[in-house]
Amino acid sequence: MRASRHDRHPAPAQDGAIEGSLNFGVYEKVSGEQVAYARVITDRATFGWLCDVYVDPAVRGKRAGTALVAAVRDELGSYGVRRILQHWMALVFGR
């Protein structure tokens, strides 16, 4: 498996970042294997920063990333968050 961003940070620092964030995953239905992950830094009131997004290359182009972003948007919307920083999308989706 190719190294992800999480593999390049010390475990205690990464664990702390994960614990202090909202975390989202997409899972393969049959195996239950996680195929996508996103982390959101938010105050759960006005602002969210969608970061640390990863989609397994094996499922790219199969709408896993789209489902992940929709879940993030919907969850943040349930808190009343209306501003979500997501500048990385231009890099991920090539637009």
C-alpha positions in Angstrom: 0.0 0.0 0.0 1.3 3.5 -0.8 2.1 5.8 2.1 -0.5 8.3 2.9 -0.2 11.7 4.6 -0.9 10.1 7.9 2.2 7.8 7.6 4.5 10.9 7.5 3.4 12.3 10.9 4.3 11.0 14.3 1.5 8.9 15.7 0.9 10.9 18.8 0.5 14.1 16.8 -1.7 12.5 14.3 -3.8 10.8 17.0 -4.3 14.2 18.6 -5.4 15.8 15.4 -7.9 13.0 14.7 -9.3 13.2 18.2 -9.9 16.9 17.9 -11.6 16.7 14.6 -14.7 15.3 12.9 -13.7 12.2 10.9 -15.5 10.6 8.0 -15.0 7.4 6.1 -16.3 5.5 3.1 -16.4 1.7 3.4 -16.6 -1.0 0.9 -20.0 -2.8 1.4 -18.8 -6.4 1.2 -15.5 -6.4 2.9 -16.1 -3.4 5.2 -12.6 -2.1 4.2 -12.2 1.7 4.5 -11.6 3.2 1.0 -11.8 6.9 1.7 -11.2 9.3 4.6 -11.7 13.0 5.4 -11.0 15.1 8.5 -12.8 18.3 9.3 -11.6 21.0 11.7 -14.6 22.9 12.8 -16.1 25.0 15.6 -19.5 23.2 14.9 -21.2 26.6 14.7 -20.0 28.8 11.8 -16.9 27.3 10.0 -15.4 24.0 8.9 -12.1 23.2 7.1 -12.2 20.0 5.1 -8.7 18.6 5.2 -6.7 15.3 5.1 -8.8 13.9 2.3 -7.8 10.5 0.9 -9.5 8.2 -1.6 -7.9 4.9 -2.3 -6.7 4.8 -6.0 -8.7 1.6 -6.5 -12.0 3.4 -6.0 -11.2 6.7 -7.6 -13.7 7.6 -10.3 -16.4 5.5 -8.6 -18.0 8.4 -6.7 -16.5 7.5 -3.3 -15.0 11.0 -3.0 -18.3 12.5 -4.1 -20.1 10.5 -1.4 -17.5 11.5 1.2 -17.8 15.2 0.5 -21.7 15.0 0.5 -21.6 13.3 3.9 -19.3 16.1 5.2 -21.5 18.8 3.8 -24.7 17.2 5.3 -23.1 16.6 8.7 -21.8 20.2 9.0 -25.1 21.5 7.8 -26.8 19.7 10.7 -24.8 21.9 13.0 -25.7 25.1 11.1 -22.2 25.4 9.5 -22.5 27.3 6.2 -18.9 28.1 5.4 -16.6 25.2 4.5 -13.1 25.8 3.3 -12.3 23.2 0.7 -9.6 24.6 -1.5 -8.0 21.2 -2.1 -10.8 20.1 -4.5 -9.2 21.8 -7.4 -6.2 19.5 -6.9 -8.2 16.3 -6.2 -10.6 16.7 -9.1 -8.3 18.4 -11.5 -10.6 21.4 -12.0 
